[in-house]
Amino acid sequence: MHEDRFEADYLIETPGNPERVAQIIAGEQSSGTFVPVPGETPELKERSAARVTRLEILDTDVKGRALPSTTPQQEGERVTQAHLTLSWPLTNIGPSLPNLVSTIAGNLYELRDVTGLRLLDIRLPPAFSKAYAGPRFGVEGTRRLSGVYDRPLIGTIIKPSIGLSAEATGALVGDLCEAGIDFIKDDELQSDGPSCPFEERVRAVMRIINENAERAGKKVMYAFNLTGEIDQMRRRHDLVLENGGTCVMASINSVGLAGMIELGRFSQLPVHAHRNGWGYLTRHPLLGWSYVAWQKLWRLAGADHMHVNGLQNKFSEDDASVIASARACLTPIFHDKPCTVMPVFSSGQTVRQAPGTYAGLQSTDLIVTAGGGIVAHPDGPGAGVRAMREAWDATVAGIAMDEHAKAHPALSRALEMSR
């Protein structure tokens, strides 16, 4: 790829001629429209038009359309699926993430000649690396602030997700701190409601965390959900910083790309990026985005941690997809600027997923956030924390979980609970 161009890979499906449809997509997303226009001269097209750089036919005998279209359907119709790569000149948009999205993931999804379209990956020139700072903390900064090295951060989510007062949240945090938790986060549903106002929650939680840090010599990282309008997020961030906090969280689909870019620019703390809503962008296999492409935008925008779901999760994603997402977070985007982020495993995680997660990722650079898997331990949240730590200690050491549990009661009880 040239330094003055950017590329996107797609999986497309069409009942039409794939070569013609590829050119329609390229035209729609650059200089063309549905009819020839006088201003689209050969010189302009040479300068600004998108190019089809790859079209690999995968299957020409697919029965039935993945998505509806107003194009009349023929009896016995077969559709074609193909991999398509498009390339655009950087001068069309400049190094702008919002305008990049308009180009690579705009009107092409609505074209009637397309009955399936999924964005698989993107490749960006160095100009984007210079324009966007990317994560300020990432893996290294998160480990430094949490004091956790050579193993995953063991974390949990405040449960019940919503309904606890600020005082009750602080009390639960106290129990978790005493148990040796590394990381705690607000649930994405907990923001600034009247039953648990953001300011009261920050003060109550940080009082407990700061007191624990003085005794233990290590400060638990708590990701406060500051999701809101930009001015609100700035004020909430400053409050967390003033009270000694070490992390903030944003629901990135809610604040949007521009909101995340601004948060990344002013934040002096790691930004924990929650992907709630991800399903509506990806669940259909022939529509939307792959995580491999999508997560690159948020990393450049300033995310330091990114959720990737978890193995044997409560949602619809399979384990191979989860591991591919986590590996993508730890894969550099640019040669001169790694821009890597800490993958966050969540969604129904218990002690039993530790071996598979470690085998798939081949790294301890991750955060495990087990809500019920810790808080619902039969001997209390403290035992839940100990069990999760013991599960990962055994996994990294290559010790069978059941064998390790014989000398570790908290792990033994957690294994029984999760059968």
C-alpha positions in Angstrom: 0.0 0.0 0.0 1.3 3.5 -0.9 1.8 6.0 1.9 -0.6 8.4 0.2 -3.5 5.9 0.0 -5.7 3.9 2.4 -7.4 0.6 1.8 -10.4 -1.4 3.0 -11.2 -5.1 2.6 -14.8 -6.4 2.3 -16.9 -9.5 2.0 -19.6 -8.8 -0.6 -22.6 -10.7 -1.9 -24.4 -9.7 -5.1 -26.9 -11.2 -7.6 -25.2 -9.1 -10.3 -21.9 -9.2 -12.1 -19.3 -8.8 -9.3 -16.9 -6.9 -11.4 -19.6 -4.3 -12.3 -20.8 -4.1 -8.7 -17.2 -3.6 -7.4 -16.9 -0.6 -9.7 -20.3 0.7 -8.6 -19.2 0.6 -5.0 -15.9 2.3 -5.8 -17.7 5.0 -7.7 -20.3 5.6 -5.0 -17.7 6.0 -2.3 -15.5 8.4 -4.3 -16.1 10.6 -7.3 -19.0 8.9 -9.0 -22.8 8.8 -8.7 -25.6 6.9 -10.3 -25.3 8.8 -13.6 -22.3 10.3 -15.4 -21.8 14.0 -14.5 -19.9 16.5 -16.6 -17.3 17.4 -13.9 -16.1 13.8 -13.5 -13.3 14.1 -16.1 -10.7 11.5 -16.7 -8.2 13.7 -14.9 -10.5 14.0 -11.8 -11.1 10.3 -11.8 -7.4 9.6 -12.0 -6.9 12.0 -9.0 -9.8 11.1 -6.8 -11.6 7.9 -7.8 -11.4 4.8 -5.6 -9.7 1.8 -7.2 -10.6 -1.9 -7.1 -7.3 -3.5 -6.2 -8.6 -7.0 -5.5 -11.6 -9.0 -6.4 -11.5 -12.6 -5.4 -14.5 -14.7 -6.2 -15.4 -17.1 -3.3 -18.6 -18.7 -4.5 -20.8 -18.3 -7.5 -23.6 -20.7 -6.4 -25.0 -19.2 -3.2 -28.7 -20.0 -2.9 -30.7 -17.0 -1.7 -29.9 -13.5 -0.7 -28.4 -12.7 2.7 -30.2 -9.3 2.8 -33.3 -7.9 1.0 -33.0 -5.7 -2.1 -35.3 -3.9 -4.4 -33.6 -5.5 -7.3 -36.1 -8.1 -8.7 -35.3 -11.6 -7.7 -35.1 -14.2 -10.4 -36.5 -17.8 -10.0 -33.6 -20.1 -9.1 -31.3 -17.2 -8.6 -27.7 -17.8 -7.5 -25.7 -15.0 -6.0 -21.9 -14.5 -5.8 -19.8 -13.9 -2.8 -16.4 -12.3 -3.1 -13.6 -10.6 -1.3 -13.1 -7.0 -2.5 -10.3 -4.5 -1.7 -10.8 -0.8 -2.4 -8.1 1.8 -2.3 -8.6 5.6 -2.0 -6.2 8.6 -2.3 -5.6 10.2 1.1 -6.1 13.6 -0.5 -9.9 12.8 -0.7 -10.3 13.1 3.1 -7.0 13.8 4.8 -6.1 11.9 8.0 -9.6 12.2 9.5 -11.2 9.3 11.4 -14.8 10.6 11.1 -14.4 11.1 7.3 -12.6 7.8 7.0 -15.8 6.1 8.3 -18.0 8.0 5.9 -15.8 6.7 3.0 -15.2 3.0 4.0 -18.5 2.4 5.7 -21.0 4.8 4.2 -23.7 4.5 1.5 -22.2 1.3 0.1 -24.2 -0.7 2.6 -27.4 0.6 1.0 -26.7 -0.1 -2.6 -29.4 -2.3 -4.1 -26.9 -4.3 -6.1 -25.4 -5.5 -2.9 -27.2 -8.2 -0.8 -24.4 -8.6 1.7 -21.5 -6.5 2.7 -19.1 -6.7 5.6 -16.0 -4.6 6.3 -13.2 -7.0 7.2 -10.1 -4.8 7.7 -8.6 -1.4 7.0 -5.0 -0.3 6.3 -4.0 3.3 7.0 -1.0 5.3 5.9 1.4 6.9 8.5 -0.4 10.2 8.2 -3.1 8.8 10.6 -0.4 7.9 13.1 0.8 11.5 13.1 -2.7 12.9 13.3 -3.9 10.8 16.2 -2.1 10.2 19.5 -3.7 6.8 20.1 -3.7 5.2 23.5 -1.7 7.2 26.1 -1.4 4.3 28.5 -2.2 1.0 26.8 -0.7 -2.2 28.3 2.4 -0.6 29.8 0.7 2.3 31.4 -2.2 0.2 32.8 0.3 -2.2 34.4 2.3 0.7 35.9 -0.8 2.3 37.4 -2.3 -0.9 38.7 1.0 -2.4 39.9 0.2 -5.7 38.3 2.9 -7.4 36.2 3.4 -10.8 34.6 -0.2 -11.9 34.9 -3.6 -10.7 33.9 -5.4 -8.0 35.8 -8.2 -9.7 37.8 -11.2 -7.6 37.8 -15.0 -7.4 38.3 -18.0 -5.3 37.5 -20.2 -3.8 40.2 -23.2 -6.0 40.6 -26.2 -5.5 40.8 -25.5 -3.6 37.6 -27.7 -0.7 38.7 -29.7 0.1 41.8 -27.0 0.3 44.5 -26.4 3.7 46.2 -23.1 5.4 46.2 -22.5 4.3 49.8 -23.4 0.6 49.0 -21.1 0.7 46.0 -18.3 1.9 48.2 -19.0 -0.8 50.7 -18.7 -3.5 48.0 -15.6 -1.9 46.7 -14.1 -2.2 50.2 -14.8 -5.9 50.3 -13.2 -6.4 46.9 -10.1 -4.3 47.8 -9.6 -6.3 51.0 -9.7 -9.5 48.8 -6.9 -8.2 46.6 -8.8 -7.2 43.4 -6.8 -5.4 40.7 -9.5 -3.8 38.7 -13.2 -2.8 39.2 -15.5 -1.1 36.7 -18.9 0.4 36.7 -21.5 -1.5 34.7 -22.2 0.4 31.5 -25.8 1.0 32.7 -24.6 2.9 35.8 -23.9 6.5 34.9 -25.2 9.6 36.8 -28.7 8.6 37.8 -30.3 10.1 40.9 -30.0 6.9 42.9 -26.2 6.8 42.5 -24.9 10.2 41.3 -21.6 10.2 39.6 -19.9 12.7 42.0 -21.2 10.8 45.1 -20.0 7.5 43.7 -16.6 8.8 42.9 -16.1 10.3 46.3 -17.4 7.2 48.1 -15.4 4.7 46.0 -12.1 6.6 46.0 -12.2 7.2 49.7 -12.2 3.4 50.2 -9.6 2.8 47.4 -7.3 5.5 48.7 -7.5 4.1 52.3 -6.8 0.6 51.0 -3.9 1.8 49.0 -2.2 3.4 52.0 -2.5 0.0 53.9 -1.7 -2.3 51.0 0.8 -0.2 49.0 -1.1 -0.8 45.8 -4.0 1.2 44.4 -7.0 -0.7 42.9 -7.9 0.6 39.4 -11.6 1.6 39.1 -13.1 2.5 35.8 -15.8 5.2 36.4 -18.4 5.4 33.7 -18.3 9.0 32.6 -20.3 8.5 29.4 -22.2 11.6 28.5 -21.8 14.8 26.4 -18.3 16.1 25.9 -18.5 18.9 28.6 -20.0 16.4 31.1 -17.2 13.8 30.3 -14.6 16.5 30.9 -16.0 17.5 34.3 -16.4 13.9 35.3 -12.9 13.1 34.2 -11.5 16.0 36.3 -13.4 14.8 39.3 -12.0 11.3 39.1 -8.5 12.8 38.7 -8.9 15.1 41.6 -9.9 12.2 43.9 -7.0 10.1 43.0 -8.7 7.8 40.5 -6.7 5.9 37.8 -9.2 5.1 35.1 -12.3 6.3 33.4 -14.8 4.4 31.1 -16.8 5.4 28.1 -19.5 3.5 26.1 -17.9 4.2 22.8 -21.0 3.6 20.6 -22.9 6.1 22.8 -20.4 8.9 22.8 -19.5 8.4 19.1 -16.1 8.6 17.4 -15.8 12.4 17.7 -16.6 12.2 21.4 -14.0 9.5 21.9 -11.4 11.5 20.0 -12.0 14.5 22.3 -12.0 12.3 25.4 -8.7 10.7 24.3 -7.2 14.2 23.8 -8.0 15.6 27.2 -7.9 12.5 29.4 -5.0 12.2 31.8 -6.2 8.7 32.8 -6.5 5.4 30.9 -9.7 5.2 28.9 -11.6 1.9 29.3 -13.6 1.6 26.1 -16.9 -0.4 26.5 -18.4 -1.7 23.3 -22.0 -2.2 24.3 -24.1 -2.1 21.2 -21.5 -4.0 19.2 -24.0 -6.6 18.2 -26.0 -4.4 16.0 -22.8 -3.6 14.0 -21.7 -7.2 13.5 -24.1 -10.0 14.3 -25.2 -10.8 10.8 -22.2 -12.5 9.1 -22.8 -10.6 5.8 -23.4 -7.2 7.2 -21.6 -4.6 9.3 -18.0 -4.7 10.6 -15.5 -7.2 11.7 -13.9 -6.4 15.0 -10.5 -6.5 13.4 -11.4 -3.4 11.4 -13.6 -1.6 13.9 -11.2 -1.7 16.9 -8.5 0.2 14.9 -10.6 3.3 14.9 -11.0 3.4 18.7 -7.4 2.6 19.3 -6.3 5.6 17.2 -9.0 7.7 18.9 -7.4 7.1 22.3 -8.8 3.9 23.9 -6.4 2.1 26.3 -8.6 -0.9 27.0 -11.1 -2.5 24.7 -13.8 -5.1 25.4 -13.6 -8.3 23.3 -16.3 -10.5 24.9 -15.1 -13.7 26.5 -14.9 -17.5 25.9 -18.1 -19.5 26.4 -19.8 -16.1 26.8 -23.5 -15.4 27.4 -23.8 -13.7 24.0 -23.8 -15.1 20.4 -20.1 -14.8 19.6 -18.0 -17.9 19.1 -14.6 -18.4 20.9 -12.5 -18.1 17.7 -13.9 -14.7 17.1 -13.2 -13.6 20.6 -9.6 -14.7 20.5 -9.1 -13.1 17.1 -10.5 -9.8 18.5 -8.1 -9.9 21.5 -5.1 -10.7 19.3 -6.0 -7.7 17.1 -5.9 -5.4 20.1 -2.3 -6.5 20.8 -1.2 -6.2 17.1 0.5 -3.0 16.1 -1.2 -0.8 13.5 1.9 1.1 12.4 5.5 0.0 12.4 6.7 3.1 14.2 3.8 3.4 16.7 2.5 0.1 18.1 -0.8 1.7 19.3 -1.7 -1.5 21.1 -4.4 -1.7 23.8 -5.3 -4.1 26.7 -8.0 -6.5 25.7 -10.8 -6.9 28.2 -12.5 -10.3 28.6 -16.0 -10.2 30.0 -19.5 -11.7 29.7 -20.1 -14.7 31.9 -16.5 -15.3 32.7 -15.6 -17.7 35.5 -12.5 -19.6 36.6 -13.1 -22.2 33.9 -12.3 -19.9 31.0 -8.7 -19.2 32.1 -7.0 -22.1 30.4 -8.7 -21.6 27.0 -8.2 -17.8 27.1 -4.5 -18.2 27.9 -4.0 -20.9 25.3 -5.7 -18.8 22.6 -4.1 -15.4 23.4 -0.7 -16.7 24.4 -0.2 -13.6 26.5 -1.1 -12.4 30.0 -1.7 -8.9 28.7 -5.4 -8.8 29.4 -8.0 -7.8 31.9 -10.5 -10.4 33.1 -13.7 -8.8 34.3 -15.9 -11.4 36.0 -19.1 -10.0 37.4 -21.1 -12.9 38.7 -18.1 -15.1 38.4 -16.6 -13.2 41.4 -19.4 -11.4 43.2 -21.6 -14.6 43.3 -19.0 -16.9 44.8 -20.7 -18.9 47.5 -18.2 -17.7 50.1 -18.5 -14.1 49.1 -16.7 -11.7 46.6 -13.4 -12.0 48.5 -13.3 -15.7 47.8 -14.3 -15.0 44.2 -11.3 -12.8 43.7 -9.0 -15.4 45.3 -10.5 -18.1 43.1 -9.9 -16.2 39.9 -6.4 -15.3 40.9 -5.7 -19.0 41.7 -7.2 -20.1 38.4 -4.9 -17.9 36.5 -1.8 -18.7 38.6 -2.4 -22.4 37.8 -3.0 -21.7 34.1 0.1 -19.7 33.6 2.2 -22.2 35.6 0.8 -25.1 33.5 -0.9 -26.8 36.5 -4.2 -28.6 35.9 -7.1 -26.6 37.5 -8.6 -29.6 39.3 -5.2 -30.4 40.8 -4.6 -26.9 41.9 -8.0 -26.7 43.5 -7.2 -29.5 46.0 -5.0 -27.1 48.0 -7.1 -24.0 47.2 -10.6 -24.0 48.7 -11.8 -20.8 47.0 -10.9 -22.2 43.6 -12.5 -25.6 44.5 -15.8 -23.9 45.4 -15.7 -21.8 42.3 -15.3 -24.8 40.1 -18.2 -26.5 41.8 -20.4 -23.4 41.3 -19.5 -23.1 37.6 -20.2 -26.8 36.6 
